[in-house]
């Protein structure tokens, strides 16, 4: 004769086991879905951030080349001013709080981007053309890719380019006229970067992972 109590115990155990696995399955699915969403949101934030950073870097490179080519010995704008101007602003980009978040995403593209930026920072800007042609080419190639890929992301680039170019040219003009000293650049750059700090608002598409080129 079958023990009824034993049957009840077995049924309860089976129910508990099934319930446990069902709960674990559902919980894991929720966690995975949340993780996927977080990664997608982080990627969108990285897209926006890199577009803005790229706009600033392109302006810094272009203006630096103009200043080096037209440099006049004995003018109010010293070579040290020129080098400090570029280095301070590139460092502000590299040290932006959002960079750590971006690099934690683990995408190789972002790492390559900031590796190239770091190489520019380490060298005096008046020597970039001679010693950092690969890094400069990387950023301009990146810009060429951006122009052809996504208009939404390009709009972030263009908006920042207009703002940053106006600000950066104003600094250059003041340095040339002797209105500000090299030591004041850090304070002024802090003011700009705080005013236009990148917000965590997200955009629609992700594309940087498709860019794998490193010059």
C-alpha positions in Angstrom: 0.0 0.0 0.0 1.3 3.4 -1.0 2.0 5.8 1.9 -0.2 8.9 1.3 2.1 11.1 3.4 5.1 10.1 1.3 3.2 11.0 -1.9 2.3 14.4 -0.5 6.0 15.0 0.5 7.2 14.0 -2.9 4.7 16.2 -4.6 5.6 19.1 -2.4 9.3 18.6 -3.1 8.8 18.3 -6.9 6.6 21.5 -6.7 9.3 23.3 -4.8 12.0 22.2 -7.2 10.0 23.2 -10.2 9.1 26.5 -8.5 12.7 27.2 -7.7 13.9 26.6 -11.3 11.0 28.6 -12.7 11.8 31.5 -10.3 15.5 31.3 -11.2 14.7 31.2 -14.9 12.4 34.2 -14.7 14.8 36.2 -12.5 17.8 35.5 -14.8 15.7 36.5 -17.8 14.8 39.8 -16.1 18.5 40.4 -15.2 19.7 39.7 -18.7 17.1 42.0 -20.2 18.1 44.7 -17.8 21.8 44.2 -18.5 21.1 44.3 -22.3 19.1 47.6 -21.9 21.9 49.1 -19.8 24.5 48.2 -22.3 22.5 49.6 -25.1 22.0 52.9 -23.2 25.7 53.1 -22.4 26.5 52.6 -26.0 24.2 55.4 -27.0 25.8 57.6 -24.4 29.3 56.6 -25.8 28.1 57.5 -29.3 27.0 61.0 -28.3 30.1 61.6 -26.2 32.6 60.5 -28.8 30.9 62.7 -31.4 31.3 65.7 -29.1 34.8 64.8 -28.2 35.7 64.4 -31.8 34.4 67.8 -32.7 36.6 69.4 -30.0 39.7 67.4 -31.0 39.3 68.3 -34.7 39.1 72.0 -33.9 42.2 71.7 -31.6 44.2 70.0 -34.3 43.1 72.4 -37.1 43.7 75.5 -35.0 47.0 74.2 -33.8 48.2 73.6 -37.3 47.3 77.2 -38.2 49.1 78.6 -35.2 52.2 76.6 -35.9 52.3 77.5 -39.6 51.8 81.2 -38.9 53.9 81.5 -35.7 55.9 84.7 -35.4 58.9 84.7 -33.1 58.7 87.6 -30.7 54.9 88.0 -30.8 52.7 88.0 -27.7 51.6 84.5 -28.5 54.5 82.3 -27.3 55.2 78.7 -28.4 54.6 77.6 -24.8 51.1 79.3 -25.0 50.4 77.3 -28.2 51.4 74.0 -26.6 49.6 74.7 -23.3 46.4 75.6 -25.1 46.2 72.3 -26.9 47.4 70.1 -24.0 45.1 71.6 -21.5 42.0 71.1 -23.6 42.9 67.6 -24.7 43.5 66.7 -21.0 40.1 68.1 -20.1 38.6 65.7 -22.7 40.6 62.8 -21.4 39.7 63.5 -17.8 36.0 64.1 -18.4 34.1 62.0 -15.8 32.1 60.3 -18.6 35.2 58.7 -20.1 35.5 56.2 -17.3 31.9 55.1 -17.9 32.6 54.8 -21.6 35.7 52.7 -21.2 33.9 50.3 -18.8 31.7 49.3 -21.7 34.5 47.2 -22.9 34.3 48.1 -26.6 37.6 48.2 -28.4 36.6 51.2 -30.5 36.4 53.5 -27.4 39.8 52.3 -26.2 41.4 53.0 -29.5 39.9 56.5 -29.6 41.3 57.4 -26.2 44.6 55.7 -26.9 45.1 58.0 -29.9 44.0 61.0 -27.8 46.6 60.1 -25.1 49.4 60.0 -27.7 48.6 63.5 -28.8 48.5 64.7 -25.2 52.0 63.3 -24.5 53.6 65.2 -27.4 54.1 69.0 -27.7 51.5 70.2 -30.2 54.0 72.1 -32.3 55.6 68.7 -33.1 52.3 66.9 -33.9 52.7 67.2 -37.7 56.1 65.5 -37.4 55.6 62.9 -34.7 51.8 62.3 -34.6 50.7 62.1 -38.2 49.1 58.6 -37.6 47.0 59.9 -34.7 45.9 63.0 -36.6 44.9 60.8 -39.6 42.9 58.5 -37.3 40.7 61.4 -36.0 40.1 62.8 -39.5 39.4 59.4 -40.9 36.9 58.9 -38.0 35.3 62.2 -39.0 35.0 61.1 -42.6 33.3 57.9 -41.5 30.9 59.8 -39.3 29.8 62.1 -42.1 28.7 59.2 -44.2 27.1 57.1 -41.6 24.5 58.8 -39.3 23.0 62.2 -39.5 21.7 62.2 -35.9 25.2 61.6 -34.6 26.6 64.1 -37.1 24.3 66.7 -35.7 25.9 66.3 -32.2 29.3 66.8 -33.9 28.2 69.9 -35.8 26.5 71.5 -32.9 29.5 71.1 -30.7 31.9 72.2 -33.4 30.1 75.5 -33.7 30.2 76.2 -30.0 33.7 75.0 -29.4 35.2 76.8 -32.4 33.8 80.1 -31.2 35.1 79.6 -27.7 38.5 78.3 -28.8 39.1 81.0 -31.4 38.2 83.6 -28.8 41.0 82.2 -26.5 43.4 82.3 -29.4 42.5 85.9 -30.1 42.9 86.9 -26.5 46.3 85.2 -26.3 47.5 86.9 -29.4 46.5 90.3 -28.0 48.0 89.6 -24.6 44.6 89.9 -22.9 45.0 86.6 -21.1 48.0 84.7 -19.8 48.7 81.0 -20.4 48.0 80.3 -16.7 44.4 81.5 -17.2 43.6 78.9 -19.9 43.0 76.2 -17.4 40.4 78.3 -15.6 38.6 79.3 -18.8 38.7 75.7 -20.1 37.1 74.5 -16.8 34.4 77.0 -17.2 33.6 75.9 -20.8 33.7 72.2 -20.0 31.5 72.6 -17.0 29.0 74.7 -18.9 28.8 72.2 -21.8 29.2 69.0 -19.8 27.9 66.0 -21.6 24.5 65.0 -20.3 23.4 61.3 -20.1 20.6 61.9 -22.6 20.6 59.1 -25.2 20.3 59.0 -28.9 18.7 56.6 -31.3 21.4 54.6 -33.1 24.7 52.9 -32.3 27.4 52.9 -34.8 30.9 53.3 -33.3 31.3 49.5 -32.8 31.4 49.3 -36.6 34.5 51.5 -36.7 37.5 49.4 -36.1 40.2 51.2 -38.0 43.4 52.2 -36.2 45.9 54.1 -38.2 
